[in-house]
Amino acid sequence: MKELVIISGKGGTGKTSVTASLATLAENAVICDCDVDAPDLHLILKPEIIEKNEFISGNIAIINQDKCIRCGRCMELCTFGAISNKANGKYVIDSSLCEGCMVCVKFCPANAIDFPERMCGHWMVSKTKSGPMVHAKLGNSSENSGKLVSTVRKKAFEISQTENLKLIITDGPPGTGCPVISSLTGATHCLIVTEPTVSGLHDTQRVFDLLVNFKIKTFLTVNKWDLNKKITSELEIMASSQGVLHAGHIRYDPCVTQAQMKYMPVVEMNCGASRDIKKIWSNLRKEFDDE
């Protein structure tokens, strides 16, 4: 079983558009959306949810108003400013500010603060015309996106084993932080989608620096490569020096925007960018078949 993780180092490079197109071309792969903070792969692939689960992570403090003696000790001790005293004299905890440190729970003289598990979002199993899809949405102001990414990837792997599917295509989060690390851990292949800009150059170098810690076969594609051929050349040289393979580039093409407006994969359009992505998939598939 192989897992191809598509990452970018920054948002807005076209990573998700490429992922949706590769998933469409692969047909029977497991599709995994690990961009749990701001998922948008579902907008293109239109998944039909068949299973929805709560994502539980950490705990949150809640004041039991029946037990509270209104002493204000909890508000004095909270260093995060999560507890306030309302006009009616009741103390309440702002869930978006509570860090779950338990100080208020331990020092409440009336034992009036409960500490239940926190529901931080949802993860879903869906079906699409391109194959099964596992995706998620982290709740507002919730943390532990790295843990949710691990949950989503674990379920995608289980589906690949159950349905005997040999490939998982994963839309990784932007950046190089904890969620990206969670997306890459244990993967077999990585495709970096970047752009020929100064920020794209620097962000790609950061991705290369991160990938040094992983034994993953890595490929590079430059989206809208023809807008700045000089930086594209610099990206190619940098990739070659890092042992990163060339998967093919994608030209600037207004049809990509048209595809997005129609909520459809670029490869379903008849245009140059579509042909470029099909060539990239052909190169990747050849690598998979040769291994």
N, C-alpha and C positions, 0 to 999 in steps of 0.2 A: 504494500500500500504506500502511495506517495501523497505528500501534502505540499501544495504550492501556496505559499503565503505572498500576497501582493502588498507591498508597503511603499511608502513615499518619502518619509522624513518630514513632510509638511503637508498641510491640506491644500486642496485646489489644483493638484497636478493632473487629475484625470484618473486617479487610481481606481475609484469605484466604477467608472465607465469601462475601464479596461477589464476589471474583474467580471462585471456583468456580461461583457462580450465573450470572455474566455469561458465562462460557465455555460453560455449559450452554445458555443462551439463544441465544448466537451460533451454535452448532452448528459450522459448518466454519471455525473460526478456528484459528490456531496458538496453542497454550497454552504459556506460558513462565514457569517458576518461578525467579525470580532471588533468592529467599530461600535462598541456598545454605548459610548457617551453620546454620539450623534449619528446613529445608523441611517443610511439612505439607500442601501442596496435594494431594499424591498420596494422602493419607488419604481425601479426598472423591472425587477423580476416578478413583481406582483404575486407574492406567495399567498397561498391559502392556508391559514393556521389550522392545524389539526391537534395541537397540544400546547397548552400554555401553563407555565409554572412560575411560582414566586421565587425570587432570589433573596434569600435570607443571609444577612451578613452583619455581624456585630450586634450591639444592643443600644437601646435609647432609654433615657430616664423620663419617667412620667409621674407627675405628682398626683397622688390619690387625695382628692379634695376632702373626702370624708374623714381622713386621718390627719390632714394637715392642721397644725396649731397656729399657723401664721406667724412663726417666730422670725422668719427671714434669714435663718442661718444658711440655707442652701444658696441664696442669692449672694450672700457675703463671700462664700467660698468658691463660687463658679468663676474661674479665670477667663472663661470664654464669653461671658456676657449673655449666656443662653437663658438665664432666668430673670423674669421681670415681675413686678408687683402691679397688678391691675387696679383700676379705680375701685373695684368692689372688694379690694383687700386680698384677693386670691393671688397666689404665686403660680406662674405657669412657665413651662419650658418650651423654648423655640426649637423644634426638632431640626431645623436647618443649621442651628448653631451648636447644638449639643454634640460633643465629641465622644460621649460614652465613657468618660474617665472614671465614673463611679464615686467621685469625691462626695457629691451631694447625697448619694445613696448611703454611704458609710457613716456620714456624720449627722444625718437627720435624727434629731432626738425623739421623734415620734414614729420612726420607721414608716414614713408616709410616702416614700418615693419608690415606685416599682421600676423594674429594669428588664422589660421584655426584649425579645429579639427584634431586630429592625428589618422590615421588609424594604429592600433597596431597589427593587425593579422586577422585571419579568424576563424570562427566556422562553423562546417558542420553537417548536418544531413545525415546519410547514412543508407543503408540496408546491413545486413550480413545474412548468413545462420542461425545465432543464434538469430537474432532479430534486431530491429532498434538500431542504434548507434549514439550518439552525441559526437563529438570530436572537437578539436581545435588546432591551432598552433599560439603561440605568435610570433610576428615579432622580428627580430634581434634587440637587445639592447632596446626592449620595456619593459615597466613595467606594473603594475596593473594586474598581473596574477591572483590575488585573485578575482578581478572583473570578469575576463574572466571565471574563474571556476564557479562563481555564475551564469553567463549567460548560461553556458553549462548545469549545474544542473537544472536550471529553465526550459530549453527546454526539458530535459529528463523527468521531472515531467509532463509537458504538454502532451508529447507523451504517457506516461503511463496512463494518464486520458483519452485521446482520443481513444486509442486502448485497453483500459480496461486491462492493464497488471499490475500484482500485485507486481512485483519486479523490482527494479533498481539495477544493479550491477555496482559499480563505482570503477574505477582504480584511486586511490588517488595519489597525488604527493609524492615524497620522502621527508624526513625531518619532521620538526615540525613547519614550518613557516606559514605565512599568507595563502598560497594556501591550505595547509593541513587543517587549521582552516575553510576555506571556504568550503572545501569538507565535513567536518564533521557536520557542523551546520545544525540541523534539521534531520540528518540521524537517522535511527532506530537501525542499527547494524554496528559493525566494526570488521573486521578481520585483525589482525596484523600478517604480515609475517616477521619473523626475521631469523637470522642465529646464530649458536653456536660459536660465536667468542667474544673476549673481547669487540670489538667495537659494535657488535650486542647487547651484554648485556647492555652496557651503553645507546645505542640509544633506546633500548626497554624501559628502565626506563624513558627516556625523553618522550616517547610516553605515557606511563602510567601517568606521571605527567600532560601531556596535557589533557588527557581524563578525569581527575578528574573534569574538568570544564564542561563536557558534560554528559548528562544522556543517555548514549548509551550502549546497551548490547554488550560486547566486547569478542572476542575470540582470541586465540593465536595459531599459528602454527609455528613450527621451521622447516625451510627448511634445508636439509642435516644434520638432527639431529644426525645421527650416526657418523659424523666426530669428534664430541667432546661431548660425552655423559655427561661429568661432567658439562659443561656449559649449556647443554640442561636441566639438572636437576635443575640448578640454575635458569634458565629462568622459568621453571615450578613452582618452589617455589615462585619466585617473582610474577608471574601471579596469583597464588592462593591467595597470601597475598593481592592482589589488587582487588580480586573479578572477575578476568578475567577467562573465561571458556576455557577449552582445546578442540580444534576443531580436533586435530589429527596432526601428524607430517609427513613430507615427507623425505624419505631416499635419500641419495646421489645416483644418477643414471645417467650414461652417456647418457641414452636415452633422457634426457632433452635437452642436447646440440644437439643431432641429430634432435629432433623436431624443435629446433630453426633454425637449418640450412635448414630445409625443410619448414620453415615459417608455422608451423602448431601447434595446441594446443597439449600439452603433453598427454592429455587424449585420443587422437586419436592414440597413440602408445600403443603397448602391452608390458608393462613393470611395474616394481615395483612402480616407482614414479607415474605412471598413476593410479594404483590401490589405492595408498595412497590419491591422490587428490579426487578420486571418493568417498572414505570413508569420507573425510572431507566434501564434498558436501552433502553426506547422513546425516551426523551429523547436518550440518547447516539447511538443509531442514526440518529435524525433529523438530528443534527448531522453525522454522517458522510455521510449521503446528500445533505445540502445543500451540502457542500463540493465 
